[in-house]
Amino acid sequence: MIELKILSTPDCPPCDVAMRAAQKLQGEFPDLSIEKVDMLEHPEVCEQHRIYSAPGIVINGKLEFVGAVNERRLREKLRQISSP
């Protein structure tokens, strides 16, 4: 199981891009679970990962990206994580 969290804020275009990219990749990574976390409603999650700008991409509990991320970069990281 790959657990992906997108830490986002409302009205954040890069956050929406990251969410769409993650959703597209679910077909390639059937064990991918995606959770969108509102940074304003859950500041404790931001503090836990020491992230204060959006979006933040946390995969399996580790902060992997801060800021805009496209589908290609996210795919590469997921492949690294899912490879034995």
Secondary structure, 3 states (H helix, E strand, C coil): CEEEEEEECCCCHHHHHHHHHHHHHCCCCCCEEEEEEECCCCHHHHHHHCCCCCCEEEECCEEEEECCCCHHHHHHHHHHHHCC
